[in-house]
Amino acid sequence: MTLHGIEHPLSGYYDIAHGDGLAALLPAWMRYTFPVNSERFYRLGENVFNQEDGILATEKWLERVGMRLRLSNLGIELERLEELAACAVTTAPWLKHHPRVLNVTTIKQLYQDSH
């Protein structure tokens, strides 16, 4: 659910599909979440992809289906990342329930990692 809240400002400010924004953010969000939820990503890899590394398997799957997108390819401007991150924090109060801190600084970093 937190991934959606982080993506909403992207599809709200830019003319991009919500799914495209989610696909662009997913690998960085997974890597950020991994330290506090590693078992879930291992199970994803094993149960869905028959692979040990669920994050890498997800990235390869996104590539295979033509959805390994970057925010830069979607027209998201680096100069606006902090504004977008602030919007996410304001409009998605459920972000506080993520097992790791999701604030303007960390969300901006997720955007940069996805750019």
Phi and psi in degrees as GROMACS dihedral restraints (atoms count N, CA, C in turn):
[ dihedral_restraints ]
;  ai    aj    ak    al  type     phi  dphi    fc
    3     4     5     6     1   -66.2    20    10
    4     5     6     7     1   -32.2    20    10
    6     7     8     9     1   -59.6    20    10
    7     8     9    10     1   -39.2    20    10
    9    10    11    12     1   -63.9    20    10
   10    11    12    13     1   -43.2    20    10
   12    13    14    15     1   -63.5    20    10
   13    14    15    16     1   -33.3    20    10
   15    16    17    18     1   -72.7    20    10
   16    17    18    19     1   -32.4    20    10
   18    19    20    21     1   -80.1    20    10
   19    20    21    22     1   -32.7    20    10
   21    22    23    24     1   -47.6    20    10
   22    23    24    25     1   -44.4    20    10
   24    25    26    27     1   -62.4    20    10
   25    26    27    28     1   -30.3    20    10
   27    28    29    30     1   -65.1    20    10
   28    29    30    31     1   -50.9    20    10
   30    31    32    33     1   -77.0    20    10
   31    32    33    34     1   -16.6    20    10
   33    34    35    36     1   -79.3    20    10
   34    35    36    37     1   -39.4    20    10
   36    37    38    39     1   -87.4    20    10
   37    38    39    40     1   -26.5    20    10
   39    40    41    42     1  -120.5    20    10
   40    41    42    43     1   157.8    20    10
   42    43    44    45     1   -86.5    20    10
   43    44    45    46     1    68.2    20    10
   45    46    47    48     1  -127.8    20    10
   46    47    48    49     1   153.7    20    10
   48    49    50    51     1   -72.4    20    10
   49    50    51    52     1   143.3    20    10
   51    52    53    54     1   -54.8    20    10
   52    53    54    55     1   -42.1    20    10
   54    55    56    57     1   -64.0    20    10
   55    56    57    58     1   -35.0    20    10
   57    58    59    60     1   -65.4    20    10
   58    59    60    61     1   -43.5    20    10
   60    61    62    63     1   -63.7    20    10
   61    62    63    64     1   -41.4    20    10
   63    64    65    66     1   -61.7    20    10
   64    65    66    67     1   -44.6    20    10
   66    67    68    69     1   -61.9    20    10
   67    68    69    70     1   -38.8    20    10
   69    70    71    72     1   -68.2    20    10
   70    71    72    73     1   -35.7    20    10
   72    73    74    75     1   -86.3    20    10
   73    74    75    76     1   -25.0    20    10
   75    76    77    78     1   -53.0    20    10
   76    77    78    79     1   -51.7    20    10
   78    79    80    81     1   -60.6    20    10
   79    80    81    82     1   -41.7    20    10
   81    82    83    84     1   -66.8    20    10
   82    83    84    85     1   -40.4    20    10
   84    85    86    87     1   -63.5    20    10
   85    86    87    88     1   -41.2    20    10
   87    88    89    90     1   -62.9    20    10
   88    89    90    91     1   -45.5    20    10
   90    91    92    93     1   -62.9    20    10
   91    92    93    94     1   -38.6    20    10
   93    94    95    96     1   -66.6    20    10
   94    95    96    97     1   -38.3    20    10
   96    97    98    99     1   -81.1    20    10
   97    98    99   100     1   -24.2    20    10
   99   100   101   102     1   -48.4    20    10
  100   101   102   103     1   -46.5    20    10
  102   103   104   105     1   -58.3    20    10
  103   104   105   106     1   -25.3    20    10
  105   106   107   108     1  -108.3    20    10
  106   107   108   109     1    -0.8    20    10
  108   109   110   111     1  -149.1    20    10
  109   110   111   112     1    36.5    20    10
  111   112   113   114     1   -59.2    20    10
  112   113   114   115     1   -38.5    20    10
  114   115   116   117     1   -58.9    20    10
  115   116   117   118     1   -38.2    20    10
  117   118   119   120     1   -64.6    20    10
  118   119   120   121     1   -38.5    20    10
  120   121   122   123     1   -73.7    20    10
  121   122   123   124     1   -32.3    20    10
  123   124   125   126     1   -65.1    20    10
  124   125   126   127     1   -43.7    20    10
  126   127   128   129     1   -63.9    20    10
  127   128   129   130     1   -39.0    20    10
  129   130   131   132     1   -57.1    20    10
  130   131   132   133     1   -49.6    20    10
  132   133   134   135     1   -58.9    20    10
  133   134   135   136     1   -48.1    20    10
  135   136   137   138     1   -69.9    20    10
  136   137   138   139     1   -48.4    20    10
  138   139   140   141     1   -79.9    20    10
  139   140   141   142     1   -30.1    20    10
  141   142   143   144     1   -99.9    20    10
  142   143   144   145     1   -42.5    20    10
  144   145   146   147     1  -111.0    20    10
  145   146   147   148     1    -3.8    20    10
  147   148   149   150     1    54.7    20    10
  148   149   150   151     1    40.1    20    10
  150   151   152   153     1  -130.9    20    10
  151   152   153   154     1   156.4    20    10
  153   154   155   156     1   -76.4    20    10
  154   155   156   157     1   -38.9    20    10
  156   157   158   159     1   -98.8    20    10
  157   158   159   160     1   100.5    20    10
  159   160   161   162     1   -66.3    20    10
  160   161   162   163     1   -31.2    20    10
  162   163   164   165     1   -72.3    20    10
  163   164   165   166     1   -48.0    20    10
  165   166   167   168     1   -62.0    20    10
  166   167   168   169     1   -40.5    20    10
  168   169   170   171     1   -63.1    20    10
  169   170   171   172     1   -38.6    20    10
  171   172   173   174     1   -65.6    20    10
  172   173   174   175     1   -43.0    20    10
  174   175   176   177     1   -61.6    20    10
  175   176   177   178     1   -42.5    20    10
  177   178   179   180     1   -65.1    20    10
  178   179   180   181     1   -39.1    20    10
  180   181   182   183     1   -64.9    20    10
  181   182   183   184     1   -43.9    20    10
  183   184   185   186     1   -58.4    20    10
  184   185   186   187     1   -40.2    20    10
  186   187   188   189     1   -62.6    20    10
  187   188   189   190     1   -46.5    20    10
  189   190   191   192     1   -61.1    20    10
  190   191   192   193     1   -35.6    20    10
  192   193   194   195     1   -94.2    20    10
  193   194   195   196     1     9.2    20    10
  195   196   197   198     1    74.8    20    10
  196   197   198   199     1    26.2    20    10
  198   199   200   201     1  -121.9    20    10
  199   200   201   202     1    17.5    20    10
  201   202   203   204     1   -81.8    20    10
  202   203   204   205     1    78.5    20    10
  204   205   206   207     1   -95.3    20    10
  205   206   207   208     1   159.2    20    10
  207   208   209   210     1  -122.5    20    10
  208   209   210   211     1   149.2    20    10
  210   211   212   213     1   -60.0    20    10
  211   212   213   214     1   -33.4    20    10
  213   214   215   216     1   -62.5    20    10
  214   215   216   217     1   -37.8    20    10
  216   217   218   219     1   -68.0    20    10
  217   218   219   220     1   -22.6    20    10
  219   220   221   222     1   -91.1    20    10
  220   221   222   223     1     0.3    20    10
  222   223   224   225     1    87.6    20    10
  223   224   225   226     1    12.3    20    10
  225   226   227   228     1   -75.1    20    10
  226   227   228   229     1   125.9    20    10
  228   229   230   231     1   -87.8    20    10
  229   230   231   232     1   133.4    20    10
  231   232   233   234     1   -55.6    20    10
  232   233   234   235     1   -37.5    20    10
  234   235   236   237     1   -62.9    20    10
  235   236   237   238     1   -19.4    20    10
  237   238   239   240     1  -101.3    20    10
  238   239   240   241     1     1.0    20    10
  240   241   242   243     1   -60.5    20    10
  241   242   243   244     1   -41.1    20    10
  243   244   245   246     1   -66.5    20    10
  244   245   246   247     1   -41.0    20    10
  246   247   248   249     1   -61.2    20    10
  247   248   249   250     1   -43.6    20    10
  249   250   251   252     1   -64.9    20    10
  250   251   252   253     1   -41.1    20    10
  252   253   254   255     1   -64.1    20    10
  253   254   255   256     1   -41.3    20    10
  255   256   257   258     1   -63.0    20    10
  256   257   258   259     1   -39.0    20    10
  258   259   260   261     1   -63.1    20    10
  259   260   261   262     1   -42.1    20    10
  261   262   263   264     1   -59.9    20    10
  262   263   264   265     1   -45.3    20    10
  264   265   266   267     1   -63.0    20    10
  265   266   267   268     1   -39.6    20    10
  267   268   269   270     1   -72.2    20    10
  268   269   270   271     1   -40.9    20    10
  270   271   272   273     1   -93.8    20    10
  271   272   273   274     1    -9.5    20    10
  273   274   275   276     1  -127.4    20    10
  274   275   276   277     1    74.7    20    10
  276   277   278   279     1   -61.1    20    10
  277   278   279   280     1   -19.2    20    10
  279   280   281   282     1   -69.6    20    10
  280   281   282   283     1   -10.3    20    10
  282   283   284   285     1   -59.3    20    10
  283   284   285   286     1   -26.3    20    10
  285   286   287   288     1   -66.6    20    10
  286   287   288   289     1   -12.7    20    10
  288   289   290   291     1   -91.4    20    10
  289   290   291   292     1    -4.1    20    10
  291   292   293   294     1   -63.7    20    10
  292   293   294   295     1   145.0    20    10
  294   295   296   297     1   -68.2    20    10
  295   296   297   298     1   -12.1    20    10
  297   298   299   300     1  -122.0    20    10
  298   299   300   301     1   157.7    20    10
  300   301   302   303     1   -62.2    20    10
  301   302   303   304     1   128.0    20    10
  303   304   305   306     1  -121.1    20    10
  304   305   306   307     1    97.2    20    10
  306   307   308   309     1  -125.0    20    10
  307   308   309   310     1  -174.4    20    10
  309   310   311   312     1   -56.8    20    10
  310   311   312   313     1   -43.7    20    10
  312   313   314   315     1   -64.1    20    10
  313   314   315   316     1   -47.8    20    10
  315   316   317   318     1   -71.6    20    10
  316   317   318   319     1   -36.0    20    10
  318   319   320   321     1   -68.4    20    10
  319   320   321   322     1   -41.6    20    10
  321   322   323   324     1   -58.0    20    10
  322   323   324   325     1   -40.5    20    10
  324   325   326   327     1   -65.2    20    10
  325   326   327   328     1   -39.5    20    10
  327   328   329   330     1   -61.3    20    10
  328   329   330   331     1   -41.9    20    10
  330   331   332   333     1   -62.1    20    10
  331   332   333   334     1   -44.3    20    10
  333   334   335   336     1   -63.1    20    10
  334   335   336   337     1   -42.0    20    10
  336   337   338   339     1   -65.4    20    10
  337   338   339   340     1   -22.3    20    10
  339   340   341   342     1   -97.9    20    10
  340   341   342   343     1    -3.2    20    10
